[in-house]
Amino acid sequence: MKVTLNLAQNLISGIPSEISKLQSLKVLQISDNNLIIEVPSEIGLLNRLEFLDMSAAGLKSLPSEMGNLRGLVHFNASGVAFGTIPSFVWNLTQLERLDLSISASCVELPPQIGGFQNLTELLLDGLRARGTIPTEIGLLSRLRTLDLTNRGMFEDRFVGNIPSEIGMMTDLERLYIGDHQLSGEIPSEIGQLQALVVFDIGDNALSGSLSMEIFNLTSISILQLRNNAMLGGQFPMVWSLSQLACFDSSGTNLTGLVDESACPHATVVVTGCQADQSCSCCKCGNGATEPQCKTRRDTFP
């Protein structure tokens, strides 16, 4: 049995320094306490702590001593306004789940991200993104969910290319990198992600011809390409997307015949509905309307 201290959803205004005496503590929950504006540096002495949830707390900063919590496997600080994500976070390399989403924080992914060999969920959506997505992200071989979506919240966005090394993350099921300023071609290595269920690269500045390997990802349910005006090429004659629920290429330059076999359980949104794009499940779109594909992880099982 794990020793647990659950202080979530209370009206407490602080954490005493004596918390360091709880040397057997493995689970600490202080979420949804907006009166807590700081935690004591002594929290860094809880060297057996594995699970730490401080989401939606009123914290403005975190003590650097938290970098000593090398045994953490779950760290949730979503909805906490740090200003800048503390550098010690990138030293917690035993993490399996890291959630810093919707915190209005600045994030620049460092090369050290590749050291998180146990990570299965990396949730950094709704942040002020800077710089590029590092190639080292491809070293996260166990990752199942990667969410870097801007959510339309900030002008700060990732730039540069989608690293081809993402194709090395063969356990990846959900990839959200929409609403940034990513450019260049979609790497063909994406076609190696046979476990991929959700692929959202909408609202970027991607160009070139869409890699046809994407249409061989048989597990894909949601494929969001919308609003990449320079993304072109032709649809393949045969789509192998047997699990497809929603496909949106509105606001792109993709053309060609839509495979009717995609229609039994799917909604297909295309640009302009040219004659050769008509199908029983096709809808017209120009990229300016509300997205038809609900890709958010909180609305998708």
C-alpha positions in Angstrom: 0.0 0.0 0.0 1.4 3.4 -1.0 1.5 6.1 1.7 -0.7 8.9 0.4 -1.5 12.5 1.5 -4.5 13.9 -0.3 -5.1 17.6 0.3 -6.8 18.3 -3.1 -9.8 20.6 -3.3 -9.3 22.2 0.2 -9.0 25.8 1.3 -5.5 25.4 2.7 -3.2 28.3 2.2 0.2 26.6 2.5 2.3 23.5 3.0 4.4 23.4 6.2 8.1 22.7 6.0 7.6 19.8 8.3 6.2 17.8 5.3 9.8 16.7 4.9 9.3 14.4 7.9 7.0 12.2 5.9 9.8 10.1 4.5 7.6 7.2 3.5 5.3 9.4 1.4 4.8 8.2 -2.1 1.7 10.1 -3.3 1.1 13.8 -2.7 -2.0 15.6 -4.0 -2.4 19.3 -3.5 -4.4 20.1 -6.7 -7.3 22.6 -6.9 -6.0 24.8 -4.0 -5.7 28.2 -5.4 -4.7 29.7 -2.1 -1.4 27.8 -2.1 1.1 30.2 -3.7 4.3 28.4 -2.8 5.6 25.1 -1.5 8.5 24.8 0.9 12.0 23.8 -0.4 11.8 20.9 2.1 9.5 19.1 -0.3 12.7 18.2 -2.1 13.6 15.9 0.8 10.7 13.5 0.0 13.0 11.1 -1.9 10.4 8.3 -2.0 7.8 10.4 -3.7 6.5 8.9 -6.9 3.2 10.8 -7.6 2.9 14.6 -7.3 -0.3 16.4 -8.4 -0.3 20.2 -7.9 -2.6 21.1 -10.9 -4.7 24.2 -10.7 -3.0 25.3 -7.5 -2.2 29.0 -7.0 1.6 28.5 -7.4 3.7 31.1 -9.0 7.0 29.3 -8.8 8.6 26.0 -7.6 11.7 25.5 -5.4 14.7 24.2 -7.3 15.1 21.6 -4.6 12.3 19.7 -6.3 15.0 18.6 -8.8 16.0 16.1 -6.1 12.7 14.2 -6.5 14.4 11.8 -8.9 11.9 9.0 -8.1 8.9 10.9 -9.5 7.0 8.9 -12.1 3.9 11.2 -12.3 4.1 15.0 -12.2 1.1 17.1 -12.9 1.3 20.9 -12.7 -1.2 21.8 -15.3 -2.9 25.1 -15.0 -0.1 26.5 -12.8 1.2 29.9 -14.0 5.0 29.5 -13.6 6.1 32.2 -16.1 8.9 29.9 -17.3 9.0 26.1 -16.7 11.6 25.4 -14.1 14.8 24.0 -15.5 14.9 21.2 -12.9 11.9 19.6 -14.6 14.2 18.3 -17.3 16.2 16.4 -14.7 13.3 14.2 -13.6 14.1 11.5 -16.0 12.2 8.7 -14.3 8.9 10.3 -15.2 6.3 8.3 -17.0 3.8 11.1 -17.2 4.5 14.9 -17.4 1.6 17.4 -17.6 2.4 21.1 -17.6 -0.5 22.0 -19.9 -2.5 25.3 -19.9 -0.2 27.1 -17.6 0.7 30.2 -19.7 4.3 29.3 -19.1 7.1 29.7 -21.6 8.6 26.4 -22.9 11.6 25.8 -25.0 12.2 22.0 -25.4 15.8 21.3 -24.5 17.8 18.4 -26.0 17.6 16.8 -22.5 14.0 15.8 -23.4 15.5 12.7 -25.0 16.6 11.4 -21.6 13.0 10.6 -20.5 13.2 7.0 -21.5 10.2 5.9 -19.4 7.9 8.7 -20.6 4.5 7.6 -22.0 2.6 10.9 -21.8 4.1 14.4 -22.5 1.4 17.1 -22.2 2.7 20.6 -23.0 -0.4 22.0 -24.7 -1.5 25.6 -24.2 2.0 26.9 -23.4 4.0 29.8 -24.8 6.2 27.8 -27.1 9.6 29.0 -28.3 12.2 27.6 -30.7 12.0 24.3 -32.5 11.0 20.7 -31.7 14.3 19.0 -30.9 15.3 15.9 -32.8 16.0 14.2 -29.5 12.3 13.9 -29.0 12.5 10.8 -31.2 14.4 9.0 -28.4 11.1 8.8 -26.4 10.5 5.2 -27.5 7.8 4.5 -25.0 5.8 7.6 -25.6 2.1 7.1 -26.4 0.8 10.7 -26.3 2.6 13.8 -27.3 0.5 17.0 -27.1 2.2 20.3 -28.0 -0.9 22.0 -29.4 -1.0 25.8 -28.9 -4.8 25.6 -28.5 -5.0 29.1 -30.1 -4.0 30.7 -26.8 -0.8 32.5 -27.6 1.2 34.1 -30.4 4.3 32.3 -29.2 4.6 29.1 -31.3 7.1 26.4 -32.3 8.8 27.1 -35.6 10.9 25.0 -38.0 10.4 21.5 -39.3 8.7 18.5 -37.9 11.7 16.3 -37.0 11.8 13.1 -38.9 13.0 11.4 -35.7 9.4 11.3 -34.6 9.1 8.2 -36.8 11.2 6.4 -34.3 8.4 6.6 -31.6 6.7 3.5 -32.8 4.4 3.2 -29.7 2.9 6.7 -30.4 -0.9 6.7 -30.5 -1.8 10.4 -30.3 0.3 13.2 -31.9 -1.0 16.7 -31.4 1.3 19.4 -32.9 -1.4 21.8 -34.3 -1.6 25.6 -34.3 2.1 26.5 -34.5 4.3 27.9 -37.3 5.8 24.6 -38.3 7.0 24.6 -41.9 8.5 22.3 -44.5 7.3 18.9 -45.5 5.6 16.3 -43.4 8.4 13.7 -42.9 7.7 10.3 -44.6 8.9 8.6 -41.4 5.4 9.4 -39.9 4.3 6.4 -42.0 6.2 4.2 -39.5 3.8 5.0 -36.7 1.5 2.1 -37.1 -0.1 2.5 -33.7 -1.1 6.1 -34.4 -4.8 6.9 -33.7 -4.9 10.7 -33.7 -2.7 12.8 -36.0 -3.3 16.6 -35.7 -1.0 18.9 -37.6 -3.7 21.5 -38.5 -3.1 25.2 -38.6 0.6 25.3 -39.4 2.6 26.4 -42.5 3.5 23.0 -43.8 4.2 22.6 -47.5 5.3 20.1 -50.1 3.4 17.0 -51.1 1.6 15.0 -48.4 3.4 11.7 -47.8 1.2 8.9 -49.1 2.5 6.6 -46.3 0.0 8.4 -44.0 -2.9 6.7 -45.9 -1.5 3.3 -44.9 -1.8 4.0 -41.1 -4.6 1.5 -40.5 -5.2 2.6 -36.8 -5.8 6.2 -37.7 -9.2 7.5 -36.4 -8.6 11.3 -36.6 -6.5 12.9 -39.3 -6.4 16.7 -39.0 -4.5 18.5 -41.8 -6.6 21.7 -42.1 -5.2 25.1 -42.7 -1.8 24.2 -44.2 -2.3 26.3 -47.4 0.9 25.1 -49.1 0.4 21.5 -48.4 -0.4 19.8 -51.7 -0.3 16.5 -53.6 -3.0 14.1 -54.6 -5.0 11.6 -52.6 -4.0 8.0 -53.3 -6.6 6.0 -55.2 -6.9 3.5 -52.3 -7.1 4.6 -48.6 -6.1 1.9 -46.0 -7.7 3.9 -43.2 -10.1 1.3 -42.0 -10.6 2.9 -38.6 -11.1 6.5 -39.9 -13.7 8.6 -38.1 -12.8 12.1 -39.3 -10.5 13.5 -42.0 -10.1 17.2 -42.6 -8.0 18.7 -45.4 -9.9 22.0 -45.7 -7.6 25.0 -46.3 -5.0 22.9 -48.0 -4.1 22.4 -51.6 -4.7 18.6 -51.7 -6.6 17.3 -54.7 -7.7 14.0 -56.2 -10.3 11.3 -55.7 -11.6 10.5 -52.3 -11.7 6.8 -51.8 -15.4 5.9 -51.1 -14.2 3.0 -48.8 -13.3 5.7 -46.2 -16.9 6.6 -45.8 -18.8 3.9 -43.8 -18.0 5.4 -40.4 -16.2 8.7 -41.3 -16.7 12.4 -41.9 -14.4 13.7 -44.7 -13.9 17.5 -45.0 -12.2 18.7 -48.2 -11.5 22.1 -49.7 -13.9 23.4 -52.2 -15.5 20.1 -52.9 -14.1 19.8 -56.4 -15.9 17.3 -58.7 -13.4 14.6 -58.2 -13.6 15.0 -54.4 -17.3 14.3 -54.1 -18.2 11.2 -52.0 -21.1 10.1 -49.8 -19.4 11.4 -46.6 -17.7 14.5 -48.0 -18.3 18.0 -46.7 -17.1 21.2 -48.1 -14.8 23.4 -46.1 -12.4 26.3 -46.6 -10.5 26.0 -43.3 -12.2 29.1 -41.8 -15.1 27.2 -40.2 -15.2 25.4 -36.9 -13.1 22.2 -37.1 -15.2 19.1 -37.8 -12.6 16.7 -36.3 -12.7 16.9 -32.5 -9.1 16.0 -31.8 -8.7 17.2 -28.2 -7.5 14.4 -25.9 -10.2 15.4 -23.4 -12.9 14.6 -25.9 -11.3 11.5 -27.3 -11.1 8.2 -25.3 
